[in-house]
Amino acid sequence: MAKQPPTESEYKQVIEKAEQARAKRDQWEGRLAVAMEALQEEFGVGTIEEAEGMLADAEADVQKAEKRYNRELSKFKKEFGDDLG
């Protein structure tokens, strides 16, 4: 038995769902554009990949700073720990 063509109601439902999907797509594209503009303005990067690279560099800098802080704190405690109480 051959499949029946969609009814007018079914066709309208498909059209409505397609329009809703387009509206959501447009909304997400707008949000992405705003986010990309903010990345460019605030951090001077134009792509997600550039932002990820910048983040990786910043995380590495934080790790180095934490290690240095811990080293210096250890030295300080060794030198002045007894005097601190």
C-alpha positions as CSV (number, residue, x, y, z in Angstrom):
1,M,0.0,0.0,0.0
2,A,1.4,3.4,-1.0
3,K,2.0,6.0,1.7
4,Q,-0.5,8.8,1.8
5,P,0.7,12.3,1.3
6,P,0.7,14.5,4.4
7,T,-2.5,16.2,5.3
8,E,-2.7,20.0,5.3
9,S,-2.6,19.9,9.1
10,E,0.5,17.7,9.2
11,Y,2.1,20.0,6.6
12,K,1.4,23.1,8.7
13,Q,2.9,21.4,11.7
14,V,6.1,20.6,9.8
15,I,6.2,24.2,8.6
16,E,5.7,25.5,12.1
17,K,8.4,23.3,13.5
18,A,10.8,24.4,10.8
19,E,10.1,28.0,11.5
20,Q,10.7,27.4,15.2
21,A,14.0,25.7,14.5
22,R,15.0,28.6,12.3
23,A,14.1,31.1,15.0
24,K,16.2,29.1,17.6
25,R,19.1,28.9,15.1
26,D,19.0,32.7,14.6
27,Q,18.9,33.3,18.4
28,W,21.9,31.0,18.9
29,E,23.8,32.7,16.1
30,G,23.1,36.0,17.7
31,R,24.4,34.8,21.0
32,L,27.5,33.4,19.4
33,A,28.1,36.7,17.6
34,V,27.9,38.6,20.9
35,A,30.2,36.1,22.6
36,M,32.8,36.3,19.8
37,E,32.6,40.1,19.9
38,A,33.3,40.1,23.6
39,L,36.3,37.8,23.1
40,Q,37.7,40.2,20.5
41,E,37.1,43.3,22.6
42,E,38.2,41.9,26.0
43,F,41.0,39.6,25.0
44,G,41.9,40.5,21.5
45,V,41.2,37.0,20.1
46,G,39.1,36.3,17.1
47,T,38.5,32.6,17.3
48,I,37.6,30.0,20.0
49,E,40.9,28.3,19.2
50,E,42.9,31.5,20.0
51,A,40.9,31.9,23.2
52,E,41.7,28.3,24.2
53,G,45.4,28.9,23.6
54,M,45.3,32.0,25.7
55,L,43.5,30.2,28.5
56,A,46.1,27.4,28.4
57,D,48.9,30.0,28.7
58,A,47.1,31.7,31.6
59,E,46.6,28.4,33.4
60,A,50.3,27.5,32.9
61,D,51.3,31.0,34.4
62,V,49.0,30.4,37.4
63,Q,50.6,27.0,38.0
64,K,54.1,28.6,37.9
65,A,53.0,31.3,40.2
66,E,51.6,28.8,42.7
67,K,54.8,26.8,42.7
68,R,56.9,29.9,43.3
69,Y,54.6,31.1,46.0
70,N,54.8,27.7,47.8
71,R,58.6,27.7,47.5
72,E,58.9,31.2,48.9
73,L,56.4,30.5,51.7
74,S,58.4,27.4,52.6
75,K,61.6,29.5,52.8
76,F,59.8,32.1,54.8
77,K,58.5,29.5,57.3
78,K,61.9,27.9,57.6
79,E,63.6,31.3,58.3
80,F,60.9,32.9,60.5
81,G,58.6,30.1,61.6
82,D,59.9,29.9,65.2
83,D,59.5,33.7,65.6
84,L,55.9,33.7,64.3
85,G,54.6,31.8,67.3
